[in-house]
């Protein structure tokens, strides 16, 4: 028992000595020197400001080619991906029904023409009879009512001729329409382009009663239009004529460039976000770009060269006058707040218009007014 108590007494003495030594070290140690605050230098540099937005590639000209008459597809003269010229025959529909309609209309026109010829003969005979009755009446060799009957008969025949002439014009118009429908069985290219969609097959019947069925789609792939969705916050900086650039995921780093040609005034909404479509064109005669590719677009909204700039993280809070608070450090690292006016920025550096000069040091990530107030309250 005595040996056990002796061992515990020795342990307590060792613990007490260690605690005393640790406390002496803590109170006598020299505190480390605080690290110097991160700073940046106001320096001359080039600044190119850009707006980044997602874009989709589309053919500048895209036309859906449909059938204007109903019928069965007899021959497809093209295949998907073929290049065609304006006026080239693309698809042939079975023309037999349309030819039959034309033949019927031609027969009706011929019948109406023969009927008119017959009535013209009747009209000429009626005129001769009227002249004879008028001569007889002048010599008092016939009654007046006989001459009136001849005049009435001629008037009836001439009225009937006018009606038949109108009917012939209607039948001729119907014939012309049916000839046009016959020509519609041969579907030709309305433009130069590439067949990018061919949803039909030989033997398929197309019906154009209510809507025009789409047989194929042509697109001019020599010029690609980039449809870029610019956020509402950035659209005011975007102007027609500005340079826009992009590269594709598989383009081996190649950059394509164009100039903005239109900013659509009506926005699109995605949830609570508002986007404006901005369009520009690029040359694609080498066929390196494909429709519906997604790209990241950089729109150059401004550029300056060799102007005073500083790191954008040196900007503090923005005042109501549009100026920012910047903390400037002198040679003794004394901190002095300044109000600066800035211009373009490229995401890393910002153009300084006034407030600081080239060569001055500025504090990076300066504390906000809320942080300063909280620090003063705690002290």
C-alpha beads as a LAMMPS data file, in Angstrom:
LAMMPS data file: protein, C-alpha beads

379 atoms
378 bonds

1 atom types
1 bond types

-500.0 500.0 xlo xhi
-500.0 500.0 ylo yhi
-500.0 500.0 zlo zhi

Masses

1 110.0

Atoms # bond

1 1 1 0.000 0.000 0.000
2 1 1 2.795 2.442 0.847
3 1 1 4.571 1.632 -2.422
4 1 1 1.346 2.336 -4.372
5 1 1 0.877 5.744 -2.719
6 1 1 4.507 6.597 -3.381
7 1 1 4.128 5.902 -7.081
8 1 1 1.019 8.119 -7.361
9 1 1 2.777 10.908 -5.477
10 1 1 5.663 10.832 -7.975
11 1 1 3.246 10.968 -10.932
12 1 1 1.468 14.007 -9.548
13 1 1 4.780 15.780 -8.989
14 1 1 5.827 15.098 -12.642
15 1 1 2.463 16.359 -13.989
16 1 1 2.733 19.508 -11.869
17 1 1 6.253 20.213 -13.140
18 1 1 5.170 19.756 -16.781
19 1 1 2.181 22.046 -16.332
20 1 1 4.340 24.714 -14.712
21 1 1 6.888 24.494 -17.551
22 1 1 4.169 24.776 -20.209
23 1 1 2.616 27.784 -18.550
24 1 1 6.039 29.483 -18.265
25 1 1 6.694 28.872 -21.970
26 1 1 3.251 30.225 -22.997
27 1 1 3.619 33.489 -21.077
28 1 1 7.242 34.093 -22.033
29 1 1 7.099 33.131 -25.742
30 1 1 7.481 35.820 -28.418
31 1 1 4.302 36.110 -30.574
32 1 1 4.960 35.532 -34.321
33 1 1 5.069 38.522 -36.588
34 1 1 1.719 38.848 -38.425
35 1 1 2.034 38.319 -42.182
36 1 1 2.011 41.400 -44.358
37 1 1 -1.362 42.038 -46.039
38 1 1 -1.519 41.013 -49.709
39 1 1 -1.014 43.945 -52.038
40 1 1 -1.031 44.721 -55.728
41 1 1 0.537 47.428 -57.863
42 1 1 -1.164 49.892 -60.168
43 1 1 0.522 49.250 -63.531
44 1 1 0.078 50.044 -67.203
45 1 1 -1.534 47.193 -69.116
46 1 1 -3.979 46.317 -71.891
47 1 1 -7.584 45.533 -70.928
48 1 1 -10.071 43.736 -73.170
49 1 1 -13.558 43.481 -71.706
50 1 1 -15.748 40.577 -72.837
51 1 1 -19.206 39.213 -72.179
52 1 1 -19.364 35.429 -72.021
53 1 1 -22.487 33.580 -73.086
54 1 1 -23.556 30.160 -74.319
55 1 1 -24.348 29.769 -78.015
56 1 1 -25.806 27.273 -80.471
57 1 1 -24.760 26.902 -84.128
58 1 1 -27.434 26.967 -86.825
59 1 1 -27.498 27.125 -90.613
60 1 1 -28.094 30.733 -91.644
61 1 1 -30.663 29.643 -94.259
62 1 1 -32.835 26.584 -93.645
63 1 1 -35.892 25.702 -95.753
64 1 1 -38.455 22.945 -95.254
65 1 1 -39.523 21.558 -98.650
66 1 1 -43.049 20.153 -98.698
67 1 1 -45.589 18.583 -101.065
68 1 1 -48.315 20.908 -102.364
69 1 1 -50.387 18.003 -103.717
70 1 1 -51.244 14.614 -102.310
71 1 1 -49.734 11.510 -103.815
72 1 1 -47.411 8.557 -103.438
73 1 1 -43.664 9.134 -103.511
74 1 1 -42.431 7.479 -106.699
75 1 1 -38.718 8.393 -106.726
76 1 1 -36.250 10.059 -104.372
77 1 1 -33.592 11.657 -106.556
78 1 1 -31.396 12.677 -103.608
79 1 1 -30.025 11.230 -100.379
80 1 1 -29.386 12.671 -96.954
81 1 1 -26.287 14.871 -97.054
82 1 1 -26.377 15.510 -100.815
83 1 1 -25.546 19.004 -102.108
84 1 1 -28.137 20.317 -104.570
85 1 1 -28.561 23.330 -106.867
86 1 1 -31.599 25.573 -107.184
87 1 1 -34.127 24.006 -109.582
88 1 1 -32.692 20.493 -109.273
89 1 1 -35.273 17.677 -109.192
90 1 1 -35.497 16.266 -105.660
91 1 1 -38.601 14.064 -105.409
92 1 1 -41.131 12.687 -107.916
93 1 1 -44.696 11.905 -106.840
94 1 1 -46.915 9.514 -108.809
95 1 1 -48.319 11.827 -111.554
96 1 1 -51.117 9.594 -112.893
97 1 1 -53.939 11.069 -110.803
98 1 1 -52.832 14.608 -111.647
99 1 1 -52.586 13.723 -115.360
100 1 1 -56.106 12.307 -115.258
101 1 1 -57.373 15.535 -113.686
102 1 1 -55.680 17.546 -116.445
103 1 1 -57.219 15.366 -119.156
104 1 1 -60.698 15.799 -117.661
105 1 1 -60.242 19.555 -117.462
106 1 1 -59.001 19.708 -121.079
107 1 1 -62.078 17.765 -122.207
108 1 1 -64.376 20.135 -120.353
109 1 1 -62.664 23.143 -121.934
110 1 1 -62.977 21.583 -125.404
111 1 1 -66.680 20.812 -124.830
112 1 1 -67.378 24.345 -123.660
113 1 1 -65.497 25.755 -126.667
114 1 1 -67.594 23.616 -129.059
115 1 1 -70.809 24.793 -127.393
116 1 1 -69.718 28.413 -127.846
117 1 1 -68.942 27.791 -131.503
118 1 1 -72.441 26.337 -131.941
119 1 1 -74.102 29.305 -130.294
120 1 1 -72.051 31.715 -132.376
121 1 1 -73.533 30.072 -135.480
122 1 1 -77.006 30.491 -133.963
123 1 1 -76.231 34.137 -133.226
124 1 1 -75.138 34.788 -136.819
125 1 1 -78.332 33.177 -138.116
126 1 1 -80.421 35.272 -135.728
127 1 1 -78.740 38.450 -136.978
128 1 1 -79.558 37.604 -140.578
129 1 1 -83.160 36.887 -139.655
130 1 1 -83.416 40.191 -137.790
131 1 1 -82.088 42.112 -140.809
132 1 1 -84.581 40.323 -143.091
133 1 1 -87.480 41.138 -140.817
134 1 1 -86.386 44.768 -140.621
135 1 1 -86.348 45.005 -144.471
136 1 1 -89.756 43.406 -144.707
137 1 1 -91.105 45.730 -142.037
138 1 1 -89.772 48.737 -143.920
139 1 1 -91.710 47.578 -147.015
140 1 1 -94.744 46.777 -144.858
141 1 1 -94.432 43.131 -145.923
142 1 1 -94.441 41.724 -142.376
143 1 1 -95.930 42.444 -138.980
144 1 1 -94.000 44.450 -136.411
145 1 1 -94.193 41.662 -133.841
146 1 1 -92.225 39.351 -136.158
147 1 1 -89.321 41.778 -136.203
148 1 1 -89.530 42.100 -132.407
149 1 1 -89.392 38.291 -132.064
150 1 1 -86.227 38.166 -134.222
151 1 1 -84.605 40.924 -132.138
152 1 1 -85.489 39.159 -128.874
153 1 1 -84.122 35.845 -130.118
154 1 1 -80.807 37.464 -131.066
155 1 1 -80.535 39.113 -127.631
156 1 1 -81.153 35.769 -125.864
157 1 1 -78.488 34.022 -127.957
158 1 1 -75.926 36.797 -127.293
159 1 1 -76.642 36.633 -123.522
160 1 1 -76.210 32.859 -123.627
161 1 1 -72.886 33.352 -125.441
162 1 1 -71.642 35.671 -122.713
163 1 1 -72.597 33.085 -120.058
164 1 1 -70.843 30.296 -121.940
165 1 1 -67.738 32.473 -122.415
166 1 1 -67.617 33.028 -118.639
167 1 1 -68.012 29.288 -118.098
168 1 1 -65.179 28.634 -120.567
169 1 1 -62.933 31.060 -118.648
170 1 1 -63.733 29.204 -115.399
171 1 1 -62.955 25.840 -116.972
172 1 1 -59.718 27.233 -118.439
173 1 1 -58.666 28.478 -114.988
174 1 1 -59.421 25.039 -113.539
175 1 1 -57.333 23.469 -116.303
176 1 1 -54.428 25.814 -115.528
177 1 1 -54.704 24.924 -111.822
178 1 1 -54.628 21.207 -112.569
179 1 1 -51.591 21.683 -114.805
180 1 1 -49.861 23.464 -111.915
181 1 1 -50.799 20.565 -109.615
182 1 1 -49.289 18.197 -112.160
183 1 1 -46.055 20.211 -112.060
184 1 1 -46.118 19.951 -108.242
185 1 1 -45.592 16.188 -108.566
186 1 1 -42.012 17.097 -109.523
187 1 1 -40.545 18.724 -106.392
188 1 1 -37.473 20.850 -107.132
189 1 1 -34.926 22.640 -104.945
190 1 1 -35.882 26.241 -104.081
191 1 1 -32.238 27.124 -103.296
192 1 1 -28.675 25.851 -103.322
193 1 1 -28.011 23.816 -100.201
194 1 1 -27.449 20.501 -98.478
195 1 1 -30.119 17.932 -97.638
196 1 1 -30.061 17.883 -93.835
197 1 1 -33.363 16.104 -93.190
198 1 1 -35.150 13.402 -95.233
199 1 1 -38.001 11.892 -93.188
200 1 1 -39.812 10.109 -96.079
201 1 1 -39.300 6.940 -98.141
202 1 1 -40.224 5.702 -101.596
203 1 1 -43.789 4.380 -101.630
204 1 1 -44.936 6.610 -98.784
205 1 1 -48.162 8.551 -99.403
206 1 1 -48.217 12.228 -98.522
207 1 1 -51.506 14.032 -97.933
208 1 1 -51.681 17.812 -98.275
209 1 1 -55.304 18.391 -97.293
210 1 1 -54.907 20.613 -94.215
211 1 1 -51.146 21.174 -93.830
212 1 1 -48.192 20.904 -96.170
213 1 1 -46.254 17.708 -95.320
214 1 1 -42.483 18.185 -95.036
215 1 1 -40.613 15.892 -97.396
216 1 1 -37.075 17.166 -96.808
217 1 1 -35.100 20.081 -95.389
218 1 1 -32.405 22.065 -97.196
219 1 1 -29.810 24.195 -95.433
220 1 1 -27.065 26.506 -96.646
221 1 1 -24.116 25.318 -94.552
222 1 1 -21.587 27.671 -96.172
223 1 1 -22.522 30.258 -93.547
224 1 1 -23.257 29.337 -89.936
225 1 1 -25.251 31.581 -87.624
226 1 1 -24.361 31.567 -83.928
227 1 1 -27.392 32.174 -81.692
228 1 1 -26.005 33.453 -78.401
229 1 1 -28.070 33.876 -75.237
230 1 1 -26.813 37.007 -73.448
231 1 1 -27.994 37.480 -69.842
232 1 1 -30.100 40.530 -69.016
233 1 1 -27.315 41.953 -66.822
234 1 1 -24.859 42.075 -69.763
235 1 1 -27.036 42.920 -72.763
236 1 1 -26.687 46.713 -72.425
237 1 1 -22.942 46.403 -73.048
238 1 1 -23.538 44.457 -76.268
239 1 1 -23.807 46.415 -79.541
240 1 1 -24.281 45.463 -83.194
241 1 1 -20.904 45.324 -84.970
242 1 1 -18.891 44.115 -81.959
243 1 1 -16.492 41.205 -82.475
244 1 1 -17.507 37.802 -81.120
245 1 1 -15.280 34.711 -80.932
246 1 1 -15.738 31.069 -80.023
247 1 1 -14.100 27.670 -80.282
248 1 1 -15.701 24.231 -80.377
249 1 1 -15.034 21.304 -78.062
250 1 1 -13.420 19.345 -80.887
251 1 1 -11.912 22.218 -82.848
252 1 1 -8.290 21.704 -81.714
253 1 1 -8.178 25.218 -80.305
254 1 1 -9.231 26.995 -83.524
255 1 1 -11.008 30.290 -82.844
256 1 1 -13.849 31.459 -85.075
257 1 1 -14.703 35.135 -85.326
258 1 1 -17.663 37.192 -86.538
259 1 1 -19.424 40.495 -85.972
260 1 1 -22.777 40.845 -84.236
261 1 1 -25.488 41.541 -86.818
262 1 1 -28.676 41.602 -84.739
263 1 1 -29.846 41.766 -81.122
264 1 1 -33.368 40.405 -80.867
265 1 1 -35.439 42.838 -78.765
266 1 1 -37.845 40.208 -77.427
267 1 1 -36.228 38.146 -74.636
268 1 1 -36.506 34.485 -73.737
269 1 1 -37.173 33.364 -70.171
270 1 1 -35.718 30.339 -68.407
271 1 1 -37.307 30.250 -64.971
272 1 1 -36.580 33.635 -63.422
273 1 1 -33.653 34.349 -65.770
274 1 1 -34.027 36.599 -68.825
275 1 1 -31.850 36.158 -71.936
276 1 1 -31.591 38.050 -75.220
277 1 1 -30.665 36.271 -78.452
278 1 1 -27.669 37.847 -80.194
279 1 1 -26.788 36.597 -83.695
280 1 1 -23.595 36.653 -85.735
281 1 1 -22.317 34.700 -88.742
282 1 1 -19.103 32.817 -89.496
283 1 1 -17.771 31.298 -92.712
284 1 1 -18.134 27.515 -92.918
285 1 1 -17.104 26.650 -96.461
286 1 1 -14.640 24.110 -95.048
287 1 1 -17.599 22.348 -93.331
288 1 1 -15.783 22.204 -90.001
289 1 1 -18.879 23.388 -88.096
290 1 1 -22.120 21.440 -87.703
291 1 1 -25.621 22.554 -86.872
292 1 1 -26.735 22.407 -83.208
293 1 1 -23.185 22.465 -81.816
294 1 1 -22.981 24.245 -78.451
295 1 1 -20.187 26.765 -77.954
296 1 1 -18.978 29.314 -75.403
297 1 1 -18.943 32.775 -76.972
298 1 1 -16.786 35.752 -75.958
299 1 1 -18.207 39.086 -77.120
300 1 1 -15.640 41.915 -77.067
301 1 1 -17.478 44.909 -75.600
302 1 1 -14.441 47.205 -75.242
303 1 1 -10.639 47.364 -75.324
304 1 1 -7.955 49.842 -74.170
305 1 1 -4.177 49.672 -74.385
306 1 1 -1.467 50.673 -71.913
307 1 1 -3.725 52.331 -69.346
308 1 1 -3.377 52.334 -65.522
309 1 1 -4.839 49.093 -64.164
310 1 1 -4.999 47.275 -60.857
311 1 1 -6.211 43.861 -59.679
312 1 1 -9.991 43.783 -59.617
313 1 1 -9.931 42.220 -56.122
314 1 1 -8.548 45.537 -54.786
315 1 1 -11.946 47.182 -55.279
316 1 1 -13.938 47.745 -52.138
317 1 1 -17.529 48.847 -51.844
318 1 1 -19.180 50.900 -54.574
319 1 1 -20.648 54.254 -53.631
320 1 1 -23.797 55.918 -54.926
321 1 1 -21.687 58.014 -57.297
322 1 1 -20.332 54.862 -58.934
323 1 1 -16.832 55.149 -57.444
324 1 1 -15.152 52.343 -55.536
325 1 1 -13.214 52.488 -52.267
326 1 1 -9.583 51.384 -52.593
327 1 1 -7.032 51.112 -49.763
328 1 1 -3.643 52.578 -50.791
329 1 1 -0.418 51.656 -48.933
330 1 1 2.474 54.136 -48.722
331 1 1 6.179 53.281 -48.260
332 1 1 5.603 52.646 -44.534
333 1 1 2.600 50.422 -45.309
334 1 1 0.232 53.009 -43.903
335 1 1 -3.256 52.375 -45.210
336 1 1 -5.235 55.251 -46.726
337 1 1 -8.674 54.856 -48.331
338 1 1 -9.232 56.461 -51.749
339 1 1 -12.198 56.826 -54.047
340 1 1 -11.456 55.690 -57.601
341 1 1 -13.364 55.688 -60.849
342 1 1 -12.885 52.596 -63.007
343 1 1 -13.567 51.644 -66.638
344 1 1 -13.189 48.364 -68.466
345 1 1 -12.279 45.120 -66.730
346 1 1 -11.242 41.707 -68.021
347 1 1 -11.972 39.584 -64.974
348 1 1 -8.441 39.932 -63.513
349 1 1 -7.574 43.628 -63.834
350 1 1 -9.642 46.784 -64.066
351 1 1 -8.902 50.051 -65.824
352 1 1 -8.335 52.996 -63.422
353 1 1 -9.622 56.324 -64.761
354 1 1 -8.734 58.410 -61.717
355 1 1 -8.054 58.085 -57.968
356 1 1 -4.688 56.269 -58.013
357 1 1 -1.557 56.480 -60.141
358 1 1 0.695 53.930 -61.772
359 1 1 3.248 52.543 -59.299
360 1 1 1.116 52.892 -56.155
361 1 1 0.396 49.858 -54.008
362 1 1 -3.164 48.874 -53.155
363 1 1 -4.508 46.447 -50.606
364 1 1 -6.051 43.339 -52.114
365 1 1 -9.446 42.228 -50.863
366 1 1 -9.974 45.302 -48.600
367 1 1 -12.406 44.900 -45.693
368 1 1 -15.988 45.994 -46.260
369 1 1 -17.695 48.677 -44.188
370 1 1 -19.577 45.964 -42.300
371 1 1 -16.303 44.184 -41.408
372 1 1 -14.737 47.455 -40.226
373 1 1 -17.717 48.289 -38.031
374 1 1 -17.733 44.795 -36.537
375 1 1 -13.983 44.983 -35.814
376 1 1 -14.357 48.368 -34.113
377 1 1 -17.251 47.096 -31.982
378 1 1 -15.301 44.042 -30.828
379 1 1 -12.276 46.136 -29.836

Bonds

1 1 1 2
2 1 2 3
3 1 3 4
4 1 4 5
5 1 5 6
6 1 6 7
7 1 7 8
8 1 8 9
9 1 9 10
10 1 10 11
11 1 11 12
12 1 12 13
13 1 13 14
14 1 14 15
15 1 15 16
16 1 16 17
17 1 17 18
18 1 18 19
19 1 19 20
20 1 20 21
21 1 21 22
22 1 22 23
23 1 23 24
24 1 24 25
25 1 25 26
26 1 26 27
27 1 27 28
28 1 28 29
29 1 29 30
30 1 30 31
31 1 31 32
32 1 32 33
33 1 33 34
34 1 34 35
35 1 35 36
36 1 36 37
37 1 37 38
38 1 38 39
39 1 39 40
40 1 40 41
41 1 41 42
42 1 42 43
43 1 43 44
44 1 44 45
45 1 45 46
46 1 46 47
47 1 47 48
48 1 48 49
49 1 49 50
50 1 50 51
51 1 51 52
52 1 52 53
53 1 53 54
54 1 54 55
55 1 55 56
56 1 56 57
57 1 57 58
58 1 58 59
59 1 59 60
60 1 60 61
61 1 61 62
62 1 62 63
63 1 63 64
64 1 64 65
65 1 65 66
66 1 66 67
67 1 67 68
68 1 68 69
69 1 69 70
70 1 70 71
71 1 71 72
72 1 72 73
73 1 73 74
74 1 74 75
75 1 75 76
76 1 76 77
77 1 77 78
78 1 78 79
79 1 79 80
80 1 80 81
81 1 81 82
82 1 82 83
83 1 83 84
84 1 84 85
85 1 85 86
86 1 86 87
87 1 87 88
88 1 88 89
89 1 89 90
90 1 90 91
91 1 91 92
92 1 92 93
93 1 93 94
94 1 94 95
95 1 95 96
96 1 96 97
97 1 97 98
98 1 98 99
99 1 99 100
100 1 100 101
101 1 101 102
102 1 102 103
103 1 103 104
104 1 104 105
105 1 105 106
106 1 106 107
107 1 107 108
108 1 108 109
109 1 109 110
110 1 110 111
111 1 111 112
112 1 112 113
113 1 113 114
114 1 114 115
115 1 115 116
116 1 116 117
117 1 117 118
118 1 118 119
119 1 119 120
120 1 120 121
121 1 121 122
122 1 122 123
123 1 123 124
124 1 124 125
125 1 125 126
126 1 126 127
127 1 127 128
128 1 128 129
129 1 129 130
130 1 130 131
131 1 131 132
132 1 132 133
133 1 133 134
134 1 134 135
135 1 135 136
136 1 136 137
137 1 137 138
138 1 138 139
139 1 139 140
140 1 140 141
141 1 141 142
142 1 142 143
143 1 143 144
144 1 144 145
145 1 145 146
146 1 146 147
147 1 147 148
148 1 148 149
149 1 149 150
150 1 150 151
151 1 151 152
152 1 152 153
153 1 153 154
154 1 154 155
155 1 155 156
156 1 156 157
157 1 157 158
158 1 158 159
159 1 159 160
160 1 160 161
161 1 161 162
162 1 162 163
163 1 163 164
164 1 164 165
165 1 165 166
166 1 166 167
167 1 167 168
168 1 168 169
169 1 169 170
170 1 170 171
171 1 171 172
172 1 172 173
173 1 173 174
174 1 174 175
175 1 175 176
176 1 176 177
177 1 177 178
178 1 178 179
179 1 179 180
180 1 180 181
181 1 181 182
182 1 182 183
183 1 183 184
184 1 184 185
185 1 185 186
186 1 186 187
187 1 187 188
188 1 188 189
189 1 189 190
190 1 190 191
191 1 191 192
192 1 192 193
193 1 193 194
194 1 194 195
195 1 195 196
196 1 196 197
197 1 197 198
198 1 198 199
199 1 199 200
200 1 200 201
201 1 201 202
202 1 202 203
203 1 203 204
204 1 204 205
205 1 205 206
206 1 206 207
207 1 207 208
208 1 208 209
209 1 209 210
210 1 210 211
211 1 211 212
212 1 212 213
213 1 213 214
214 1 214 215
215 1 215 216
216 1 216 217
217 1 217 218
218 1 218 219
219 1 219 220
220 1 220 221
221 1 221 222
222 1 222 223
223 1 223 224
224 1 224 225
225 1 225 226
226 1 226 227
227 1 227 228
228 1 228 229
229 1 229 230
230 1 230 231
231 1 231 232
232 1 232 233
233 1 233 234
234 1 234 235
235 1 235 236
236 1 236 237
237 1 237 238
238 1 238 239
239 1 239 240
240 1 240 241
241 1 241 242
242 1 242 243
243 1 243 244
244 1 244 245
245 1 245 246
246 1 246 247
247 1 247 248
248 1 248 249
249 1 249 250
250 1 250 251
251 1 251 252
252 1 252 253
253 1 253 254
254 1 254 255
255 1 255 256
256 1 256 257
257 1 257 258
258 1 258 259
259 1 259 260
260 1 260 261
261 1 261 262
262 1 262 263
263 1 263 264
264 1 264 265
265 1 265 266
266 1 266 267
267 1 267 268
268 1 268 269
269 1 269 270
270 1 270 271
271 1 271 272
272 1 272 273
273 1 273 274
274 1 274 275
275 1 275 276
276 1 276 277
277 1 277 278
278 1 278 279
279 1 279 280
280 1 280 281
281 1 281 282
282 1 282 283
283 1 283 284
284 1 284 285
285 1 285 286
286 1 286 287
287 1 287 288
288 1 288 289
289 1 289 290
290 1 290 291
291 1 291 292
292 1 292 293
293 1 293 294
294 1 294 295
295 1 295 296
296 1 296 297
297 1 297 298
298 1 298 299
299 1 299 300
300 1 300 301
301 1 301 302
302 1 302 303
303 1 303 304
304 1 304 305
305 1 305 306
306 1 306 307
307 1 307 308
308 1 308 309
309 1 309 310
310 1 310 311
311 1 311 312
312 1 312 313
313 1 313 314
314 1 314 315
315 1 315 316
316 1 316 317
317 1 317 318
318 1 318 319
319 1 319 320
320 1 320 321
321 1 321 322
322 1 322 323
323 1 323 324
324 1 324 325
325 1 325 326
326 1 326 327
327 1 327 328
328 1 328 329
329 1 329 330
330 1 330 331
331 1 331 332
332 1 332 333
333 1 333 334
334 1 334 335
335 1 335 336
336 1 336 337
337 1 337 338
338 1 338 339
339 1 339 340
340 1 340 341
341 1 341 342
342 1 342 343
343 1 343 344
344 1 344 345
345 1 345 346
346 1 346 347
347 1 347 348
348 1 348 349
349 1 349 350
350 1 350 351
351 1 351 352
352 1 352 353
353 1 353 354
354 1 354 355
355 1 355 356
356 1 356 357
357 1 357 358
358 1 358 359
359 1 359 360
360 1 360 361
361 1 361 362
362 1 362 363
363 1 363 364
364 1 364 365
365 1 365 366
366 1 366 367
367 1 367 368
368 1 368 369
369 1 369 370
370 1 370 371
371 1 371 372
372 1 372 373
373 1 373 374
374 1 374 375
375 1 375 376
376 1 376 377
377 1 377 378
378 1 378 379
